[in-house]
Amino acid sequence: MPNRVKARRLSWGWSQAELAERAGISRTAVSAIEGNRLVPSVAAALGLAGALECSVEELFSTAAPRSRESGWAWPPMVYPCRFWEASVGGGTLRYPAEATAMGVVPHDGVHDGALVRPTPGASAPEDTLVVACCDPAVGLLASQYARATGYRLIALPRSSRKAMDLLKQGLVHLAGLHLSHAGEGNLPVVREQMGTGYRLLRAARWQEGISVSPHSGVKTIRSAVKGNRRWVGREAGSGARQCMDELLGDRKAPTLEAHDHRGVADAVSCGWADVGVCLRLTSEEAGLRFLSVREEAYDLCYPDSLRDDPRLQALLGVLRSPGYRQMLGELPGYDASTTGQVQEV
């Protein structure tokens, strides 16, 4: 039968031995139940549900998931097209493969416009979680997620507003955003743009600011903003664009736009621009001077309907694990002290 014991256990950050002790059964029994090699007794099922603070039905549901035929999340630009597949909203969606912060991610098949050629050994759609976000460090999360849980995370590079649009259309599982204003966090923005029925999962707090060449002589935010300097911008709807607009006021937005935070740092590093707004991480990676403007909450938004999904529960476990939080907090400009907290919208 369907079994969510492992996902629930990982969401608490427990080992099999720790769960066994809390449930009053042996570690061997926990391993066998998670691997569907053992049907738990009534007492064992109740013990597991009590330890994991959920119902027996949530752990051992026999309800068959809704299904639909595979369809494109959006049309491919060219054929043949490599694609990924994921179970979303009760069906399976295909995503045209694209550049990601993790480099080239193995595809699940190729569509030549008429026929689909599956890739042998590809990940199962029900084992894939899709997030749209602009986090340059999402590759760290994806690697730890795969290593600890066996699930796969596909990260599509999108600005905060575009990510929310995809989530609202039911095309992704999670949307990464950093559109906080005046210390209020992302909650008011989500409530305004998405309505209720969503949750915010804290991924990190990070520093956003101005990136400049170390040879430019610019040492303050004031000198960067007031001087006659070439700016590289970001598209409307991104958190970096919001920050830049607040800095520049009524000045005309730059004509040169970068696709993401690393693109901003690359433009400054290569001399195509003098200044731009990005994260401390990408600025320091490029060997540039960073002038911090503000610290922001970076959250992953997901619908309430996903909260019991094993993939989401497994992601919670990774975000809350001491090992991942230590590595995340060691990145320049990242603060993991609140990582893993959940807030209802």
C-alpha positions, 0 to 999 in steps of 0.5 A: 500500500502507499506508504508515507512513513519515510517522508514524514520521518525525514520531515522531522529530521529523525533517523529510523532508530529515533522513530522506532524508539518514539513509536515503540517498535524496532528499527528493523520494523521501521525499515521494513515498513518504509520499504513496503516489505512489512504490513504494520500491525494496528498497534505499530501503525498507531504508534507510528502515527502518534510519533509522527503527529498525523493520522494512520490514514495519512501514513497508509492511504489506499486512495488512488491518486488522480491521473491524467495524460502527460501534457506540456507545461508550456510549448517547446521552442524547438524540436527535438526537445529534451524534457523532464516530467513531474507529477503535478496536481494529480497529473503529469507535466512535461517541462522543456529542458533549459539551463538551470543553476545546477548546470545540465540536469539529466532529462527524462526523454526526447520529443521529436514533434511526433514521437516520445523517446523515454530515457532509460532509468529516468526519474519517475514523475512522482519522485520529482519536485519542481520549483521556480526560483532565482536562488543561485544556491539552489543547486546545493539544496537539490544535491542534498535533497537527492542524496538524503531522500532519493527524490529529485528537485528541478529548479527552473530559473524565474523571477519572483513574480513569474514564479508566483504566476506559474504556481498560481497556474498549477504548473510548479510545486513551489515558487521562490520569492523575495519581494519583502517590503519595509520589514513585512516579509513576503506574506503581504505580497503573496496574500495580494497576488495569490490569495489564501490557501498557501504556505511560506517555507523559509529557505533563507535570509540573504543580503542583497545589494550593489555589486561594483568592480573593486577597481572602480573606486566606488565604496559607498551606496551613495557614490554608486547611485549618485554617480554617472555610472552604467547600470545593469538591470533586472526584469520587472517582477524580480526582487533585484529590480524592486531593490534597484528601483528603490535606489534609483527613484525616478531615474530611467531603468537601464536598457541592459538587463541580466537574466539572474543574479549571476548575470548581473555579476558577470556583466559588471565583471566583464566591464559591460556595466559599472554597477548592478543589484544582486546577492552577496553570494554572486558578487563575491563569486565574481570577485567584486566589491559588494555594498549591502543594501538590505537583508531579505527573507527568501521563501518557498511558496506552496499550496496547502494541498501539497502539505502532505505530499511525501516530496514536500515532507522530504524537502522540509526534512532536508531544510531543517537538517543541521548539516544542510543549514550549516552549509547554507549558513556558510555561503556569503550573505546567507543566514540559515537561522530561520530556515525550515520555518513554515507560515500560513498565508 
